[in-house]
């Protein structure tokens, strides 16, 4: 997803290495979230949005009953 979003240009290795952390940190910086280089729930949502190939997960306030 980092590659699709334009943040990663290397070979996909399946290893969460320094190049991956750098790409995640750049995405986080560009989107104004805490830059910790980790893919937490918010960063994952941003990746889904950037990539455009998946339906984005979203947060729903408890008790709203919104199931759409």
N, C-alpha and C positions, 0 to 999 in steps of 0.2 A: 504494500500500500504506500510506503514511503516513496518508492520508485514512481508509481502512478501519480502521486501528488507532486512530484518534481523535487523532492528533497534528498533523494539518494541516487547516486549515479554509478556506483560500483557493481560488482558481480553479486548476485544473490547467493549467499552461502548458508543461510539458516543460522548463522552465529551472531549473537548480539554483541558485536565488537565495538571498537572506538568509532568506526565510521558510522555505524548505526546510531550510536549515542549522539554523535554530532548532528546527524540528520534529524533525529527526534528533537534535540535541543533547538535547532533552527526553526522547526515547525512550531514548537512551543513559543519561541520568541516572536515569530511572525504573527501568531494568533493571540498573544497577550496573556498566556497562562504561565504558571510557575515553571521555570526552566530547570528541571531535574534530570532530564535525559531518560526518564522512565515512561513507559506506556501505561498510564493509569486510565481510569474510566473516561475522564474528560479528553485526554489526548487521543484515546481510541475513537471517541465520537468525532473529534476533529479530523482524524485520518479518514473515517468513513465519509465525511462531508467533502474533503479535498479530493478523494479518489473518484467519487461520483459513480462508482459501479455497484454499490450496495445501498440498500435502504438504511438510512442513518438511524441508529438507536437514539433515543432521546429520554430525558428525565421527565418524570411526571410527578407532580406534587401529591403526597399521600392524601387519600380521601377524596380526590377529585373525580374518581371513577372513569377517567379518560382511558379507554382501552384501544384507541385508534392507532 
